[in-house]
Amino acid sequence: MTKPSIPRGTRDFSPVVMAKRKYILEAIEKVYRTYGFMPLETPAMENLSTLTGKYGDEGDQLVFRILNSGDFLKEVPVEKKDEATGNYKSLTPHISEKGLRYDLTVPLARYVVMNQNEVDFPFKRYQIQPVWRADRPQKGRYREFWQCDADVLGTDSLLCEADFIQIYHAVFKAIGLKDYEIRINHRKLLEAVVEKANASAHFKTITVIIDKTDKIGIDGVAKELAQLGLGGEQVNIILSLLAKTPFSMDLINQLSDKLKGSKLAEKAIHDLTELFQLTGKGNQKVFFDGSLARGLDYYTGCIFEVVPTSVKMGSISGGGRYDDLTGVFGLKGISGIGISFGIDRIYDVLEELQAFPKDNAIFTDVLFCPMDDKAIAYSIPLANALRGENIRTEIYPQASKLKKQLDYANTKNIRWAAIVGENEMQNNSVMLKHLTSGKQELVDKDKISIFID
C-alpha cells in the first residue's frame, strides 16, 4: 500500500488553520470593498500564450506546464523527439498548451481585453485565489499559495497609489499587525540610474540582481554586477541608489539633483512628489527603498513592497504601476496599478507573533447534549431557533453518556452545553452549562439565547 502524501510546496489546512486564514482573508476583502473594488475570479489554468513572456525569463521558468490530454506525444514530429534528448524545452510547445496561473494580474489583463465592451473604466477589481509557481519550497515560499489582489485599470491617476498605501494601513490595523514597513520605488528611477551607469543593455538582469539586496547584501549585489561585466564606476553609480530612507520631500529632492537632466528620472520624480503630497506628511511606516525592483517585466511606474519588522520574513505584499499590460493582448493605452497580499506569509507572521484572536478557532457556541432519542427530537427545534439568531449550534448526533458529549464539547472549545434529559423535557427547559466556569442553570427552552454571551 502506498503511503499517502502531497506534493512538496503544498499543504493541507486543518479547520483551526482555515479559521485563521479566513480571519485574514475576510479582513482584506472587507477593506477592498470599502474602497469600491468588485470581486472577480478567473480559471486556475490559462493558455501558455497568455502566461509566458509577461514575467521575464526567470518567471517563465516557474510556470507549471500542463501536459495535453490523451497521447500528448502523438503530434510531436519525429525530429523533435530526437532533439528532446537533453533539450526538453524544444519539446514543451508540442506537448503542453496550458499552464497553471503564475499570478492574478496577467489573467486580469486577459479578462479585460476579452470583455472590453462590457467593462467600465476605471475598472476596480479584487481577486482572492490560489496561484502556482514551480519554485524551490522553503519557509514562507510555497508552490501553491493564495494571493489577494486589488487592481485599478484605465487611469494613470496617482490617487490610486495613495489609496493603496491607505489600504495597507487599514488591512494591517484590521488584523492586528503593528510592525511593518511600506517600501516604495519607481521603475523609471531604476532605468534612469542604470542609464546613467551606461548599462541599459543589462537593465532586466540588473533589476533581478538588486532586488536580491535583502538576501545577499550590498557586497553580494556589487559582486554579481561585476560578474555581469560592469566596471567599478558603473557599479558604484547603481549602488548609490540602494539605500533605504524615510519617504520625504528631502529624499525626493536629493534624487532629483542626483539624476538631473534625465527624462526618465523626471517622470519618476514627478510621480513620487505627487504621491507624497497625496499621502501626507509624517507617515513613519513609508520608506523609499532604492533596492526595490519588483523583477516582473510589466512594471513601469511606482512599485511597492511591505515587509514585517518584528519577524524575519520576506515581503508580505507587493505591487505597482504597469502602463500597458493589456497591450500584449491587443488593447493599447490602458494604464493599471495593483497590489497583492501574500496570505501564507501573513499567516506565518501572525502565528509567530501569536497575534490571532484567542476565540478565532471556536466553531460552535452551543452543543445540545441529548440523553436519549426523545431528547434529540426535542432539541431539533430549539437548535434551529438559536441558529435563526446567528448562534452557532449543533446537536450531538446520538444519545451517549454525558461525559463523552462534554469531552467532545471541550475538544472543540464549545462554551455552552444545553443538556436535555427527561426532567428538562417535562419542564420545557434545558440545563444550560457554561463549560469554562462550570456554572449551570435550568433555563426555559424559549429563553436560551438570553443567556448566551
C-alpha atoms as one frame of an Amber mdcrd trajectory, in Angstrom:
protein
   0.000   0.000   0.000   1.370   3.436  -0.975   1.811   5.835   1.917  -0.374
   8.900   1.305   1.465  12.152   0.652   1.088  15.541  -1.010   3.460  17.334
  -3.430   6.284  19.376  -1.891   5.372  23.018  -1.552   1.675  22.306  -0.964
  -0.248  21.931   2.282  -3.449  20.659   3.843  -5.272  23.188   6.016  -6.950
  21.905   9.183 -10.182  23.518  10.455  -8.194  25.549  13.016  -5.775  26.769
  10.344  -8.648  27.561   7.981 -10.311  29.671  10.662  -7.135  31.737  10.974
  -6.758  32.049   7.222 -10.357  33.186   6.876  -9.705  35.799   9.552  -7.044
  37.311   7.278  -8.963  36.846   4.027 -12.158  38.376   5.337 -10.295  41.385
   6.752  -8.637  42.062   3.394 -11.842  41.554   1.433 -13.739  43.933   3.717
 -11.134  46.675   3.216 -11.131  46.162  -0.555 -14.902  46.549  -0.640 -14.778
  49.790   1.355 -12.601  51.238  -1.426 -15.067  50.245  -4.157 -13.346  47.148
  -5.549 -15.509  44.439  -7.158 -14.882  40.657  -6.988 -13.588  38.639  -9.945
 -12.444  35.044 -10.477 -10.542  33.534 -13.414  -9.663  29.903 -14.280  -6.840
  28.104 -12.481  -5.311  27.272 -15.867  -4.559  29.650 -18.715  -3.187  29.158
 -22.204   0.618  29.266 -22.133   0.444  32.002 -24.756  -1.297  34.110 -22.118
   1.188  33.379 -19.349   4.614  33.284 -20.960   6.562  36.375 -21.924   4.996
  38.528 -19.205   7.135  37.732 -16.150  10.649  37.767 -17.555  12.842  34.746
 -18.241  13.085  33.805 -14.557   9.327  33.963 -14.077   8.610  31.976 -17.230
  10.754  29.135 -15.874   8.485  28.915 -12.817   5.219  28.441 -14.719   3.758
  24.969 -14.162   3.048  23.449 -17.592   0.106  21.067 -18.029   0.510  18.115
 -20.400  -2.009  17.979 -23.230  -4.789  15.430 -22.757  -4.545  11.953 -24.203
  -1.490  10.784 -26.143   0.442  14.044 -25.839   3.400  12.645 -27.811   1.312
  11.644 -30.818   1.527  15.002 -32.621   5.214  15.614 -31.897   7.353  15.450
 -35.068   9.935  12.665 -35.012  12.802  15.133 -35.326  11.562  16.990 -32.244
  11.509  13.748 -30.253  15.111  13.157 -31.230  16.001  16.755 -30.267  14.379
  16.330 -26.861  17.265  14.254 -25.508  18.998  16.731 -23.235  16.845  19.585
 -24.571  13.354  19.140 -23.146  12.422  22.786 -23.824  12.212  22.147 -27.555
   9.528  19.544 -26.857   7.412  21.644 -24.490   5.439  23.646 -27.126   4.307
  20.386 -28.729   3.090  18.632 -25.570   1.745  21.499 -23.444  -0.675  24.261
 -24.410  -1.815  25.290 -20.923  -0.304  26.195 -17.586  -1.366  26.964 -14.013
  -1.628  30.699 -13.434   1.532  32.299 -12.038  -0.234  35.351 -10.643  -3.623
  37.086 -10.882  -2.557  40.224 -12.765  -1.917  38.759 -16.208  -5.242  36.840
 -16.130  -6.896  40.158 -15.201  -5.394  41.855 -18.257  -6.566  38.958 -20.430
 -10.070  39.208 -18.935 -10.315  42.961 -19.515  -9.278  42.634 -23.154 -11.757
  39.818 -23.768 -14.555  41.795 -22.078 -13.559  45.349 -23.004 -17.038  46.205
 -24.338 -18.656  45.281 -21.016 -16.023  46.706 -18.652 -16.463  50.252 -17.322
 -13.232  52.172 -16.777 -11.656  52.760 -14.377 -12.180  49.084 -13.601 -11.573
  48.250  -9.940 -11.490  44.574  -9.108 -10.232  42.373  -6.308  -9.428  38.698
  -6.692  -8.640  36.127  -3.997  -7.500  32.803  -5.469  -4.561  30.364  -5.420
  -1.598  30.635  -7.809   1.192  28.182  -8.580   4.943  28.541  -9.089   7.496
  25.810  -9.746   9.796  27.269  -7.114  12.038  25.616  -4.535   9.937  25.277
  -1.354  11.237  26.989   1.786   9.902  28.951   4.761   7.359  31.453   3.507
   7.673  30.217  -0.099   5.320  27.582  -1.448   4.487  26.092  -4.836   0.787
  26.601  -4.272  -0.277  29.723  -2.410  -3.058  32.283  -2.291  -2.898  35.871
  -3.446  -5.329  38.664  -2.604  -5.103  41.162  -5.432  -6.681  44.555  -5.971
  -6.137  46.396  -9.253  -7.377  49.510 -10.999  -7.256  49.568 -14.803  -7.997
  52.536 -17.035  -6.496  55.503 -15.156  -2.997  56.850 -14.548  -4.049  58.922
 -11.528  -1.600  58.800  -8.609  -4.643  58.771  -6.315  -4.684  55.007  -6.914
  -1.166  54.679  -5.484  -2.194  56.820  -2.495  -5.285  54.664  -1.936  -3.192
  51.501  -1.886  -0.961  52.939   0.824  -4.081  53.629   2.887  -5.364  50.123
   2.138  -2.133  48.708   3.553  -2.644  50.619   6.785  -6.313  49.611   7.012
  -5.655  45.896   6.439  -2.790  45.640   8.910  -4.787  47.524  11.524  -7.697
  45.120  10.987  -5.550  42.014  11.525  -3.529  43.490  14.385  -0.133  43.694
  12.657   1.602  46.789  14.020   5.215  46.387  12.937   5.709  46.725   9.189
   7.339  48.922   6.547   5.834  50.060   3.259   8.690  50.401   0.786   8.386
  52.457  -2.409  10.478  52.838  -5.531   9.872  53.767  -9.173  10.872  51.674
 -12.180  11.718  54.796 -14.202  14.126  55.789 -11.445  15.822  52.414 -11.757
  16.021  52.856 -15.516  17.496  56.339 -15.066  20.231  55.101 -12.724  21.123
  52.184 -14.993  21.152  54.587 -17.941  23.497  56.914 -16.043  25.779  53.926
 -15.470  25.764  53.203 -19.238  24.373  49.736 -18.544  20.885  49.915 -20.098
  21.568  46.830 -22.192  21.621  44.807 -18.947  18.610  46.506 -17.302  16.492
  43.374 -16.784  19.363  41.400 -15.305  20.376  44.322 -13.085  16.857  44.643
 -11.646  16.886  40.945 -10.757  20.256  41.374  -9.017  19.416  44.481  -6.978
  16.039  43.017  -5.997  18.052  40.433  -4.007  19.716  43.097  -1.832  17.870
  41.946   1.310  19.147  38.390   0.749  22.734  38.891  -0.451  23.561  42.367
   0.871  25.248  45.299  -0.873  28.514  43.365  -1.233  26.694  40.483  -2.893
  24.979  42.867  -5.305  28.304  44.532  -6.146  29.881  41.134  -6.807  27.098
  39.993  -9.147  27.121  43.335 -11.011  30.874  42.957 -11.514  30.349  39.397
 -12.760  27.905  40.849 -15.271  30.803  42.809 -16.707  30.189  46.238 -15.172
  33.168  48.359 -14.208  33.799  49.813 -10.755  32.360  53.253 -11.542  29.252
  51.712 -13.117  28.732  49.522 -10.056  29.133  52.497  -7.700  26.531  54.529
  -9.592  23.994  51.708  -9.215  24.890  51.024  -5.581  24.382  54.731  -4.753
  20.638  54.233  -5.259  20.208  51.248  -2.978  19.868  52.926   0.428  16.576
  52.802   2.319  15.386  56.114   3.792  12.099  57.655   5.055   9.834  58.801
   2.239  10.086  62.607   2.300  10.440  65.651   0.057  14.079  65.960   1.125
  14.698  62.483  -0.264  12.831  63.280  -3.482  14.838  66.497  -3.956  18.091
  64.592  -3.446  17.077  62.087  -6.119  16.176  64.946  -8.451  19.593  66.563
  -8.007  21.441  63.263  -8.437  19.672  62.456 -11.710  19.254  65.959 -13.093
  18.788  66.013 -16.853  17.386  62.501 -17.145  13.976  62.353 -18.846  13.308
  59.002 -17.202  14.069  60.457 -13.778  11.792  63.468 -14.393   8.766  61.195
 -14.699   9.730  59.285 -11.555  10.354  62.470  -9.539   7.016  63.901 -10.675
   5.150  60.758  -9.592   6.918  60.456  -6.240   6.314  64.150  -5.487   2.605
  63.888  -6.241   2.323  60.658  -4.255   3.972  62.294  -1.243   1.563  65.222
  -1.461  -1.447  62.894  -1.689  -0.424  60.677   1.201   0.510  63.498   3.561
   3.462  64.045   5.817   4.735  62.219   8.882   3.973  58.642   7.894   6.716
  56.780   9.719   5.936  53.415   8.103   6.592  54.523   4.499  10.147  54.355
   3.128  11.866  54.902  -0.174  13.944  51.810  -0.972  16.229  52.061  -3.993
  16.909  48.308  -3.910  13.248  47.513  -4.548  12.945  46.417  -8.173   9.960
  44.013  -8.356  11.583  41.816 -11.004   8.432  41.289 -13.110   8.883  42.896
 -16.516   5.484  44.558 -16.746   6.019  47.195 -14.006   6.610  50.709 -15.355
   5.947  53.203 -12.536   5.680  53.298  -8.743   6.320  49.929  -7.127   5.517
  48.776  -3.592   6.569  46.138  -1.132   5.629  45.564   2.509   7.802  43.686
   4.984   7.199  42.875   8.670   9.793  44.349  11.016   9.339  42.207  14.140
   9.568  38.834  12.355  12.206  37.618   9.917  10.170  37.136   6.773  10.222
  38.258   3.142   7.671  40.626   1.678   4.045  40.077   2.659   2.657  42.330
  -0.049   3.833  43.959  -3.227   2.689  45.548  -6.430   2.988  48.563  -8.661
   2.042  50.515 -11.772   2.001  48.857 -15.197   1.204  51.121 -18.148   0.340
  48.731 -20.947  -0.079  45.148 -19.779  -3.306  44.819 -21.779  -1.361  45.928
 -24.857   0.205  42.487 -25.246  -3.343  41.178 -25.767  -4.272  43.877 -28.274
  -5.791  46.651 -26.131  -3.339  49.539 -26.082  -3.116  52.519 -23.751  -4.712
  51.049 -20.618  -2.691  52.005 -17.556  -3.140  49.939 -14.426  -1.897  49.531
 -10.896  -2.338  46.782  -8.355  -1.140  45.226  -5.131  -1.241  41.690  -3.797
  -1.222  40.363  -0.233   0.551  37.067   0.394  -1.830  35.215   2.702   0.574
  32.409   3.543   3.331  34.707   4.713   0.920  36.932   6.640  -0.385  33.793
   8.341   3.148  32.753   9.308   3.869  36.234  10.689   0.708  36.372  12.823
   1.313  32.817  14.027   4.860  33.623  15.103   3.653  36.775  16.866   0.703
  34.872  18.418  -1.482  37.694  17.123  -4.574  35.715  16.122  -7.671  36.339
  18.303  -7.976  33.751  21.072 -11.552  32.809  20.121 -10.838  32.616  16.398
 -10.895  28.805  16.303 -14.273  28.411  18.052 -16.753  26.973  15.552 -19.739
  26.208  17.789 -21.301  28.257  20.594 -23.847  25.760  21.939 -23.879  21.956
  21.941 -27.160  20.200  22.722 -26.418  17.067  24.749 -29.404  14.658  24.434
 -29.702  11.842  26.961 -31.998   9.687  24.807 -33.645   9.598  21.367 -36.642
  11.642  22.548 -34.225  14.345  23.668 -32.759  14.508  20.147 -36.200  15.221
  18.657 -36.858  17.759  21.459 -33.555  19.533  20.714 -34.026  19.992  16.966
 -36.475  22.959  17.017 -34.536  24.582  19.883 -31.274  24.331  17.942 -32.922
  25.739  14.814 -34.261  28.681  16.824 -30.752  29.523  18.050 -29.354  29.224
  14.523 -32.035  31.672  13.428 -30.443  34.155  15.837 -26.972  33.512  14.340
 -25.853  31.445  17.327 -23.644  28.616  16.094 -25.343  25.468  17.330 -25.059
  21.726  16.915 -26.705  18.658  18.406 -24.605  15.687  19.470 -25.774  13.115
  16.891 -26.611  10.264  19.264 -27.652   9.680  22.846 -24.464   8.949  24.801
 -23.065   9.315  28.268 -22.879  12.946  29.290 -19.129  12.767  29.921 -18.500
  11.667  26.342 -20.578  14.543  24.994 -18.899  17.120  27.249 -15.469  15.803
  26.266 -16.435  16.406  22.632 -17.530  19.950  23.517 -14.253  20.674  25.305
 -12.235  19.324  22.380 -13.968  21.849  20.089 -13.774  24.693  22.647 -17.565
  24.934  22.748 -18.588  27.335  25.524 -22.130  26.163  26.331 -23.745  22.747
  26.743 -27.535  22.523  26.629 -28.223  19.266  28.451 -31.567  17.620  27.702
 -32.912  14.707  29.788 -36.306  13.501  30.956 -36.556  16.152  33.680 -35.703
  19.006  31.297 -38.279  17.875  28.732 -41.005  17.626  31.385 -40.275  21.199
  32.441 -39.971  22.611  28.864 -36.404  23.616  29.624 -32.720  22.747  29.182
 -29.887  22.572  31.678 -27.538  25.234  30.333 -23.948  24.716  31.459 -21.061
  27.125  30.910 -18.134  24.844  30.188 -15.414  27.244  31.283 -16.808  28.258
  34.676 -18.760  25.057  35.287 -21.851  27.026  36.342 -25.192  25.639  35.215
 -28.804  26.726  35.360 -32.194  25.333  34.379 -33.397  27.634  31.580 -36.761
  27.900  29.821 -36.428  26.419  26.323 -37.644  29.660  24.712 -35.135  31.857
  26.577 -31.852  30.047  25.899 -30.431  32.812  23.686 -30.755  35.360  26.505
 -28.093  33.517  28.483 -25.625  33.048  25.568 -22.989  35.799  25.645
